[in-house]
């Protein structure tokens, strides 16, 4: 049975008279923050009705992904420049799109309480995927806001031993005063998923007369990932009052900050467990080191980070039109890994200093440049220089945007890449630092719905997981070049969205990437009965064939392989979107082309996407 998705979402603002709330949600302001310095970046309130069917974590992450097949499962983007930066806890990389923390959280300021409820369900009989999200936020006064979120996924999957259960939640708040401001969040994430190692018979992907849930898989395993965070940033500014003339008869006194003193506390607790009830007679793993009939591997990393900064605020002096920040940061880490009764601990500390030169208030020219150096502790000698420069101007009736960005990084490998012990994998390495240089730029014409992003990166001493699922360092250089083109068209009530990505890698054996990736979305958009917005369309995702990385359940890593090519198969989806006042809902039929096309529709080796 094909996968049909149904979703209904309620957006409502609790007021005395419900009908008086305007549809543009001007009472609500939203923003993201930088999880290091607490710098706010305003974003629009999510009220659009277009393409709401693509709001799930997988589709929002990237237009092409490797994943186990169902929502909530481990995932890696097939586009190199869409992949997040590797973390010290290497087991978290595969869960990035599902994690709630300060970096992914949205903060609010609202004149009236604001609530949001979202429910998605879809799939074949008895194996439906459910996704429930809830948000509530309210202001105590003009300065103080608080809120909470809940996010729950239950996805049994279309194949055996594939079920996923994920729960995340948060309590957040912000305070914005004249001199003192603060923002904070407490978040918890608990993701549990069965590991099946993929299907056994990859040549007969959809045998007639056999349900997908009866197809034989390689193993029965279980993985659990937990990530909890406490984040708190507070700042105190000193400045002066400056008169601002409103009209000929009145003057208003505005407070102008000059210097800001800030402190950020971030406490992370991350844990990963892999469990197998039985290791007897299982040829899936080459090695089994411990004399037990089951596997019970656990790894953990606790990190406490304190960042202290002093900033000269940009807008206080028209003769010095830039902001300047100096900071010092200390990071204390406790690495733990154990297999059954063998426990290993390693405590490390690192101290960094750095500075930021920025100009974010201009309408034509903006920039932000950061430099930092680790001078003491485990990561001593690491350094980073990164920045972006943007120009924004008008050309006739068009808005033009030119943004350049880049970085130079010298990074120590994660302790878990150097040392690790488990039932199936043991390694003890002495890898060198990884050196990365990246430059890129984006040219966009928003009024023409056009953007072109060009990115190039050079990697030295790149670390990857080889075909034996062990970390290995490449001593040479690898270059990656990507062109990301987006161009949308509108003719009357019809729209066509296009996203084409062309990637080149200088070493396909170590860093494999699909050369061409496509996403196209054709739809009809209209307003019915003056109140009901409707969108009907079909989209398609496609990438050329390549030796896509496989997945290793015991370590949660994507590993290189050179036996099976994945790709050259489109995935089409038909959908209906509706938006009525504060309610959105959609119907979607996923993988429509499987009705009339034959082919091996794998996300990665041994892991089919849903039929």
SULVENGI-V362131 format. One record per helix or strand. SS is the DSSP state (@ for helix, = for strand). FROM is the first residue (numbers start at 1). LEN is the number of residues. If there is no record, write none. Layout:
BEGIN
ss = <SS SS>
from = <FROM FROM>
len = <LEN LEN>
END
This chain:
BEGIN
ss = <= @ = = @ @ = = @ @ = = = = = = = @ = = = = @ = = = = = @ = = = @ = = = = = = = = = = = = = @ = =>
from = <4 18 28 40 52 57 65 75 80 90 107 114 129 144 164 180 199 212 217 221 251 295 314 323 342 365 383 398 415 419 426 434 446 450 463 471 477 494 516 532 546 550 557 566 571 583 592 602 607>
len = <10 3 6 4 3 5 3 3 3 9 4 9 11 12 13 16 1 3 1 25 26 18 3 17 18 13 13 14 4 3 3 12 3 11 3 3 15 12 13 12 1 3 3 1 10 7 4 3 2>
END
